[in-house]
Amino acid sequence: MLSILIGHLPHLAAAAAALLCARKLLHYFQLESYQFYGLYKTFTRQWKVAVLPTAVLGILAYLLYLAAKAICSDSGLFVKFIVFFVCSLIILALGYVCSKYMQKGKEKKPFVMTARMKRLYIILGIVVLIFCWITPAHILLLPLLVALAAIIALPVEKSINRMYMKDAQRRMNEQPDLIRIGITGSYGKTSVKNILYTILSQKYNVLSTPASFNTPMGLTRVIRERLEPAHQVFLAEMGARHRNDIKELTDFIHPTIGVLTSVGPQHLDTFKSLENIIETKYDLIRSLPTNGFAVFNDDHDICASLYEKTTHFGKAIVGRSDGDIWAEDISVSPTGSSFILCFKNGKRLPCETRLLGAHNISNILLSCAVAKHLGLSDLQIQRGISLLQPVEHRLQLLRSAGGITVIDDAFNSNPAGAKAALNVLREFSGRRIIVTPGMVELGEKESEYNRAFGAQMASCADICVLIGKKHTQPIRDGLISEGFSAGNIYSYSSLSEATAWLRGFMQAGDVVLYENDLPDHYSET
């Protein structure tokens, strides 16, 4: 019996080494919001980090184990213990080195050991121990073992999620007068949520989801931890990556007011088609009760057509002169915007905001339509607009040392948002520099959209710094196609490399736009 246990020391070491390496793989799973398809795509895209190291580790562990067995074939118990103990230490050391390699570089969004992750780690530990007890070579199956552990944990997690969601619904139902507002769109929803929060707060006690908490469990957490009897309005940002995601959220929240900010090509890698995106976003409007109220942005395209097809309750469209609310005499500058807020009843209100870009005026109009529906006065609306502050990493204007202006739009990027950011950059004088890795999650059309992005960039920037040489090739092609000088295009493997170079390149008067920042599971490094 003792001999058997000694012989399995390398197996235990292999299991421990696998769990050391598993942290990075579980971090990828967390970054993908625990979606299996996203995990598969990440493992495929990041195979040099997610698959290759543990494959090499598994082979080395197995070879060490075979060598130890060969050495001890005719040895006594003491020699066998020493040999297998040393073999185990070497496997552990290799596992430590492998884990450090997999975790190299600074994480932009750090791994969080949540309660869910602790449960998953325990299940993974059991799965890894079973497989590595058979043979240390099973380390090379670690990506598959992570997926297997997640599948085993899924029924438990769904049960826990349902319990939490029911508790959140109970808390909302205890406040029958709570005004529930759902906000969705391919882009702009977080900005509209923040604008709406500021304006509505001039009259109501408002609870808003923080940052981009726009999933069922994100909303559940906000409701359970922050909803109080004094709250009169709940703003629920609703995100989606798959066809029925919005329906799941509306079945949970039951909004009475819906705001559709935009519909366009976003997350095409999971939606697969623009038609699926349209149907998914419109699920918010479908969910509204007969006494509900829907607000649409006039984009002269999809949103406008969805407005026309909506007939069974109150609605408003903003952004056109024959609509409900629009803006006139718009003046956009590097420090903000001013405009006349116009209502279809003939009322005109002069307004000023520190928010950058004409697209933010559209976001303000959407918020004003909701505010007017909820009875805010003209003065309350004007004051709310004047108090608006730029959101971190969303066209946030920063002044840095040495007379350099930074426009931080690094949160994310999409075709409409990228174009809006370029229009803001165009308003500045001085040498204009853009730093970008381009856009992701656009499916088969990703290269096409990035090439168009490069073509648009050519007339707005003087210097282009591209992050990720392979992924940004379409951007480079778009720039060159518009006659942009190849000598003014610089490519770097990572943002840290580009930043180090920029420190010696920038000079007083420069304006630098940081457009998008790829998360860890998209980085080429």
N, C-alpha and C positions, 0 to 999 in steps of 0.2 A: 504493500500500500504506500509506504514512504517513498519507495523507488518510483512509483507512478506519479506521485505528487511532485517529486523533484524533476521528473521528465517533463512535467507541464509548466515549469517555471517560465520558459520562453513563451508559452502560450499566454500566460497571465501578463507578461511584459508586453507582448504584442497588443493585447487588449488595452492596456494602459496607454501605450504609444498611439493607438488608434483614437482613443478618446482625447488625447492632447491635440491631435490633428483635426478632430471633428469640430472644434470651435469655429474654424473658418467656414466650414461647410454649413454649419448651423447659422452662422451670421448671414451667409448668402440667403438661406431660407427665410430668415427674419426680414432681410431687405426686400424680398419678394412677397412680403405680406403673407407668408405661409401658403403660397400658391405653388402647386406641384409643377404646373407647366412652366412657370417662371423659374423654378429651381432647375428644371431640365435645361431650359435655355441658358441659364447662367453657367451650369456645368459644361455645356457645349461650348459656350463662348469663352469661358475662363478655364479651359481644360488644363492649361499649363500650371495653374494653381490648385484647381479643384480635383483633378484626376491624376495627373502625372506624378506628383510627389508621393502620394500614398501607394501608387502602383510600384514605384521604385522601392519604397520602404517595405512593402509586402514581399517583394522578391528577395531583398537583402535579408529580411527576417527569416524567411524560409531557408535560404542558403546557410545562414548562421546556425539555424536549428539542425539542419542535416549534418553540418560539420561537427556540431556538438555531439550528435548521436554517433557519428562515425568514430570520434575520439574516445567515446565512452563505451564502445561496443563490448570491450572485455575488461572494463575497469570496475573497481569497487564502489561502494555507496558514497564514500567521502569524496573520491575523485570526481564521480558523477555530479555530486552536488556543486563542487567548485566550478567545474566546466559549465554546467547549465546556469549557475548563478552568474558567472562572467558573461555568458551568452545573453542572459536576460538584461544585464546592465548595458551591454552594447546596443541591444534592441531599443531599450528605453532612451539611451543617448541619441540614437538615430531618430527616434520619434520626436524627441525634443528639438533637434536640429530641423527636422521636417516641419514641425509646427511653427517654428520661428520663421522659416522660409515662407510658409503659407501666409503668415501674418505680417510680413514685412511691409513697411510704409505706414504712414499715418492714415487711420480710418476717418473718413469724412463724417460718417454716421456710425457711432460706436455700437458695438454689440451690447445688448442689454439683457441681463439675466432675469427675465420676467418669470412669473410663476409658471406660465406655459412652457417657457424654455427649460425650466428646472425639471418639469415633468417629462419633457422630451429627452432631456439628457439622461434621466434615470432609465427610461425605456431603451434608449440607445445603448446605455451601458450594459444592459441585460442582453440585448441582441448581439452586440460586439463580443461579449464574453462567450456566448454560445458558439458563435462562428469561429472565434480565435481559439477556443478550446479544441476545436476539431483540427485546425492547422493555423500556424502563424501567418501563412500566406494569405489568409482571408482579409488581412489589412488592405490588400489591393482592391477589395470590394467595398471600401468605406463609403464612397458616394452612394452606392446602392443600399448599403445598410442604413444610412441616414434617411433615405427615402422610405425604406421599409419601416423604420422606427416611427416615422411621421404618419405612415398609413395605419400602423397599429394604434397610435395615439389619437387618430382622427375621431373615432366615436366618442371617446372621453372628452375631447376638446369641444365637439359639437354639443354634447350634453351640458357642459359647463357654460358654454356661450349662451345656450337657450335659457339656462337658469338666470344668468346675469341680465339678459335682454328682457325677460319677463319681469324682473325686479325693476328695471329701468322703466318699462311700460307702466308698471304699477305706480311708480313715482310721478310719471307724467299724468296719469289718469286721476291722481289725487288733486290735480290742479286743472279742472275742466275749462277754466277761462284762459289757460295758457295759449297764446297765439303761436302756432308752429309754422315756421317758414322754411321751406326746402329750397336750396340753391344748387343748381347743377349747370354744367356746360363743359365743352371740351377744353376751354380755357377761360380765365377771368373769374371763376367762382370764388376763389379765396379773396381776391381783391374786392369783389362785390360784397362778400360777407363782411369784410372789415369796414368798408365804407358804410354799409347798412347799419352795422353796429354803432358806429359813431353818430350817424344821423338819428336813428331811432332812440338812442340814449338821451336825446334832448327832451324826450317826453316819457319814455318807458324805462323800466328796469329790465335790461336785456342780458340774456345768457347766450354766448356765442361759442361755438367749438373753436379751440385754439389751433393755431398753425394749420396743418392740413389733416386734422382729425375728421376723415370723411368716409370711414368704413363702419360696418355695423358695430364692431367692438370699440372703435374709437368714439362713436356717438354714445354707446352704452356707458363707457367709462365717464364721459363728461356728465351725463345725466345722473349717474349714481353718485358721483363725487362732488358735483357743483350745483345741481339744480336745487333751488331753495324756494319756499312758499312765496317769497317776495318777488320772484321773477315773473314778468308779464309776457315776455316774448322769448322764444327759443329759436335761434338761427342755426339751422342744420345744413352744413355743406355736405353735398352728396357726390362722392367720386365713383367712378366705374371703370373697370377694365374688361368686363365680360357682359354678355347680352342682358342678363336679368339682374345685374347688380343694383340698379336704381329701384327696380320693383321691390327687391328685398328691403331696401332702406325705407321706401314709402310705406310698405306694409308694417314696418316697425314704428315709424315716426307719425304717420297719418297727418301730413301737413295740410293746412287750409289755404296757404299761399305758396305759389311756386314761381321761381325766377329762373328763366332759361337764358343764360348769358351768351351762349354761342354753341354752334355745332360745326365740327370740322374734323379733319384727319388727325386724330390723337389716339395712341395705343392701338394702332392698326395691327400690330403683331398679335394681339389677343382678340380684338374685335373682328378682324379679318376683312371687314368691308365698311364703307361709309354708311350703307343702309342699316347695318346693325347698330352703328353709333347713333343714327337718327332715331331709330325705334327705342333704343335704350334711354336716351335723354328725354324723349317725349313721354316716357313712362311716368315721370314726375307730374306732368300736366294731366295725364290720364287718371292719376290717383286722386286728384283734388275732388272734394265734395261738390254738390250742386250749388252751394253757396260760396264756393271757393273763388280765388282770384289769381290769375296768371299774368306774368309780365314777361314780355319778349323784347329782345334787342333787334332792331331792324338792321339786318346785315345784307339786305337786298338779295337774299338767297334762301338758305334753308330755314332759318329762324322766322323769316317773314312768311314763308309758305306754311309753317306750322302755326303761326298766329292766325292765318286765314282759315285754316281747317278747324280751329278751336271755336266752338259755338255754344257749348252747354253751360257756361258760367261767365262771370265777369273777367275781363281781360284788358290789357293795355299793351301798346307797343311804343317804344321810345326810339328817338333818333331820326325821325322824319317829320317834315313840317305838316303833314296831314295826319300825324299820329297823336298820341296823348301828351307826350312831353318831348321836347327837343332843345337843342342849343343853337344860339346865333351869336354872331360877333365873337367867334372863338379866337383867342390869342394865346399861342403856346410859346413858352420861352424856356431857357435852361433852368429856370428857378420855379416853374409852375405854370398855371393856366388861369385865364379869366374868360368868362362867357356870360351870356344872358340866358337864363333858364326860362324857357317858354312853355306855357300850358295852353291846351286847346280852348280854354275859356277866355283867352286873351291876356292873361296875367303874365307879366315879365319881371324876373328877379335877377339883378346883377349878382354874380357869384365869383369868388376867387378861391383857388386851391393850390396847395404846394405840390400836389401830385403831378408827375411828369407825363407828358404824352397825351395826344388827342384821344387815344383809346380809353384812357381813364375817365374822360368826360362821358363816354358811353356807359361806363360802369356806374358813374354817379347818377346818370339819368335813370338807370334801372332801379337804383336805390331810392331815388326821389319818387318814382311811381308807387313803390310800396309805401313810402312815408306818407304820401298824399292820401293813399287808400286808408291808411291807419289814422288819419286825422291830424297829422302834424301841421302846425301853422307855418306860414311863409318864413317868419323870423326863425323858427326852430330849424327849418330846412337850411336856410342860409347860414346859420351859425354852425350847424353840423358840417356843412361843406367846408367852411373856413377852418374847422378844427382837424380836418383830415391830415393824417401823417403817412408818409411813405412806409410801406411794409418792408421789413428786412428781406433783402435779396430779391426784391421785385421793383426794378427801376429805382433803387434807392440811391440818392445822390450823396456822395461822400467827398469831403475835402481832405486830401492827404498832404503830407509835408512836401515842401518844395514847389508849391503852386500847381500841383497836379490834381485834376478832377477825376474822380472814379464814379462810374455808374454801375452799380451792382445789380445785375439782373440774372444772378446765378442760380436761382431756385430751380427753374426748369425752362424748357424752350419748346416751342411748337411753331408751325408756319406763321400763324397770325401774330403770336407774341413776339417772334423774332423780327418780323417786319415792323411792328410797332416800336421795338427797341431801336432799330436802325433809323426810324424816323426821328426819334428823340436825339440820337447821336448826331444826325444831320443838322440839328438846330445849334450845335455848339461851334464856336470858332476855335482856332488852334489846330494842332496836329491831332487827328482823330485815330485812335488805336482800338481795335476790337480783338478780344481774346475769347476764343470759343472752341469747344470740341464738336460743335454741330448739334444736330437733333437725333434722338433715338426713339425707339418704340413706335416706329412708323411702318413696320412691316416691309413688304416688298417694294414700297415706294420711297423708302428711306433715302436711298441714293438720289432719287429724282428731286425730293424736297431739299436735300442738302445742296445739290447743285444749284437749284433756284435760289437758295439762301445766299450762296456765293455770288451769284449774278446780281442780286439786290445789294449785296454788301459793297460791290465795286464802286458805286456812286456815293457811298456814305462814309467810307473809311479811307485813311491814307496808309495805314499799316495794319496788316492782318496777322495775328498770331494763332496758329491752329494747334490744337491739343489732340494728339493721337494721329500719327502720320497715316496709318492705313484708313481709319474711319473718316478722316477729313479730306481724302483725295477728291471726292465729288465737289466739295466746297472750293478747293483749289481750281478744279476744272471750270466751275462757274465763274470764278474771278477772272481767270485767264480769258474765257470766252467773251468777257465784256471789256477786254483790253487793259485789265489791271496788271501792273508791272509785277512780274515774278520775283523781282528783287525786293519787293516790299511784302512778300509773304514768307513767314517764318514758321517752321513746324517743330514741335517738341513732343516728346513721349508723354510728358506729364505736366500738370499745372505747376508743380513745384519747380521744375526745370525752366518753364517759361517765366515764372515770377522772378527767379534768380537772374535771368537774362534781362528782363524788363528793368530791374533796379539800376542797371548800368546804362540802359538805353533811353529811358524817359527823361524829359526835361521840363522845366517850368512852362506852363501853358498847355501841356498835353491833356487830352481827355481820353480816358480808358474805359471802354465798355466791356464788362465781363458778362458774356451771354451764355448761360447754361454752365453747369458744372456736373460732369458725369458722376453718378454714384460709384461706390467701390466695385460693384459687380458689372460695371461697363468699362472700367479702365483698361487700357491696353497694356499697362505695366504690371 
